[in-house]
Amino acid sequence: MTVRVFAQLLLCLGLWSGTARAETLLVFGGDGYAPGTYLLHGEPAGTLVDLLRRISEKTGDEYQVRLYPWKRAYDHAQRGEGAVIGLSMTPERQERFDFSEPMYYNDLQLVVRKGQGFAFRSLSDLKGKSVGGGLGVSYGADVDAAIDAGLFVMERDSDPSERLNKVLLGQLHAAVIGHGMPGLDYLVKKHPRLQARRSELVALPKPLARDPLYFAVAKSMQKRDVVDRLNKALRELQRGGAIKPAR
């Protein structure tokens, strides 16, 4: 075998092994968390969806994004039916999932009815209050611990528009709405009854928390290599200036 033929053979083998390494993976996420993940004309959209597309170009992995109400998306991921995007990290979840590096930071706003606001500087300021939040959603270790300790009541739902409606009706002191003011504005625009009363909804100056969001895969799937490739691509995009580091 000539050196040239041998070199071509090695090249082909290298390309083949790189292709074999890449794979197609379902990725679940929430369908109403603009600008992070949401449905636009029935199709997945958002900052995290766009970021996955950029990462896919680097890794060769194909991420087939499926966006559902959060609890449904998370249940799919827990069962090992695919990865999940936009996941908060908790000690319990770290036992079940392999996590990427932070991809995005989610400002969790406390939205109140105008004229019914209160000073919020720390979690202790929520003592005795009723706050609306998402079903199956973690708001970070500190907030979750405060809820478990009974510092305040977290009323869970699967529809953030109903959460805001309860604030307007005086049934909740505040509603947790993710992704800062863009998240609130996106939600209001989808619901005419909220649009009509937009001026009555006010976000407190200090967010409840600034929650890092991750890509994660259930350990049962044994896909740590997928996470490692994603992390490498994420760092390359950040170093090259194609995207800003999550912070």
URCOR-V618263 format. One record per backbone hydrogen bond with DSSP energy under -1.0 kcal/mol. CO is the residue of the C=O (numbers start at 1). NH is the residue of the N-H. E is the energy in kcal/mol with one decimal. If there is no record, write none. Layout:
co = <CO & CO>
nh = <NH & NH>
e = <E & E>
This chain:
co = <2 & 3 & 4 & 5 & 6 & 7 & 8 & 9 & 10 & 11 & 12 & 13 & 14 & 15 & 16 & 17 & 18 & 23 & 25 & 26 & 27 & 28 & 29 & 31 & 33 & 33 & 35 & 36 & 37 & 38 & 40 & 43 & 45 & 46 & 47 & 48 & 49 & 50 & 51 & 52 & 53 & 55 & 56 & 62 & 64 & 66 & 68 & 69 & 70 & 71 & 72 & 73 & 74 & 75 & 76 & 77 & 83 & 84 & 87 & 90 & 93 & 96 & 98 & 104 & 106 & 107 & 108 & 109 & 110 & 111 & 112 & 113 & 122 & 123 & 124 & 126 & 129 & 130 & 130 & 131 & 132 & 133 & 134 & 140 & 141 & 142 & 143 & 144 & 145 & 146 & 147 & 151 & 153 & 155 & 157 & 159 & 160 & 161 & 162 & 163 & 164 & 165 & 166 & 167 & 174 & 175 & 177 & 179 & 180 & 181 & 182 & 183 & 184 & 185 & 188 & 191 & 191 & 192 & 195 & 197 & 198 & 200 & 202 & 209 & 211 & 213 & 213 & 214 & 214 & 215 & 216 & 217 & 218 & 219 & 223 & 223 & 224 & 225 & 226 & 227 & 228 & 229 & 230 & 231 & 232 & 233 & 234 & 235 & 236 & 237 & 237 & 238>
nh = <6 & 7 & 8 & 9 & 10 & 11 & 12 & 13 & 14 & 15 & 16 & 17 & 18 & 19 & 20 & 21 & 22 & 62 & 64 & 83 & 66 & 85 & 68 & 39 & 36 & 37 & 47 & 48 & 33 & 45 & 43 & 40 & 38 & 50 & 51 & 52 & 53 & 54 & 55 & 56 & 57 & 59 & 60 & 25 & 27 & 29 & 31 & 73 & 74 & 75 & 76 & 77 & 78 & 79 & 81 & 80 & 28 & 216 & 214 & 94 & 97 & 219 & 217 & 213 & 211 & 180 & 208 & 177 & 204 & 175 & 202 & 116 & 125 & 126 & 127 & 129 & 153 & 173 & 174 & 155 & 176 & 157 & 137 & 144 & 145 & 146 & 147 & 148 & 149 & 151 & 150 & 128 & 131 & 133 & 135 & 163 & 164 & 165 & 166 & 167 & 168 & 169 & 171 & 170 & 132 & 111 & 109 & 183 & 184 & 185 & 186 & 187 & 188 & 189 & 191 & 194 & 195 & 196 & 198 & 200 & 201 & 114 & 112 & 108 & 106 & 103 & 104 & 86 & 87 & 100 & 84 & 98 & 221 & 222 & 226 & 227 & 228 & 229 & 230 & 231 & 232 & 233 & 234 & 235 & 236 & 237 & 238 & 239 & 240 & 242 & 243 & 241>
e = <-2.4 & -2.5 & -2.2 & -2.3 & -2.3 & -2.2 & -2.4 & -2.5 & -2.4 & -2.6 & -2.7 & -2.7 & -2.1 & -2.3 & -2.7 & -1.6 & -1.3 & -2.4 & -2.5 & -2.9 & -2.9 & -2.6 & -2.5 & -1.4 & -1.8 & -1.5 & -3.7 & -1.7 & -2.9 & -2.5 & -1.6 & -3.0 & -2.3 & -2.7 & -2.1 & -2.1 & -1.6 & -1.9 & -2.5 & -2.5 & -1.4 & -2.6 & -2.4 & -3.0 & -2.5 & -1.7 & -1.5 & -2.2 & -3.1 & -2.4 & -2.1 & -1.8 & -2.7 & -1.9 & -2.3 & -1.6 & -3.0 & -2.4 & -2.0 & -2.2 & -2.8 & -3.3 & -1.9 & -3.3 & -2.8 & -2.8 & -3.0 & -2.3 & -2.9 & -2.1 & -2.8 & -2.7 & -1.9 & -2.1 & -1.5 & -2.5 & -2.6 & -2.1 & -1.2 & -2.5 & -3.0 & -1.6 & -1.5 & -2.7 & -2.2 & -1.9 & -2.2 & -2.5 & -1.9 & -2.3 & -1.5 & -2.3 & -3.2 & -2.5 & -2.8 & -1.4 & -2.0 & -2.0 & -2.2 & -1.4 & -2.2 & -1.8 & -2.8 & -1.1 & -2.6 & -3.0 & -2.6 & -1.6 & -1.6 & -2.9 & -2.4 & -1.9 & -2.4 & -2.2 & -1.5 & -1.1 & -2.2 & -2.2 & -1.4 & -1.9 & -1.8 & -3.2 & -3.3 & -2.7 & -2.9 & -2.8 & -1.1 & -1.0 & -2.4 & -2.6 & -2.4 & -3.2 & -2.0 & -1.5 & -1.1 & -1.4 & -2.4 & -2.2 & -2.2 & -2.7 & -2.2 & -2.4 & -2.7 & -2.4 & -2.1 & -2.4 & -1.9 & -2.8 & -2.2 & -1.6 & -1.4 & -1.0>
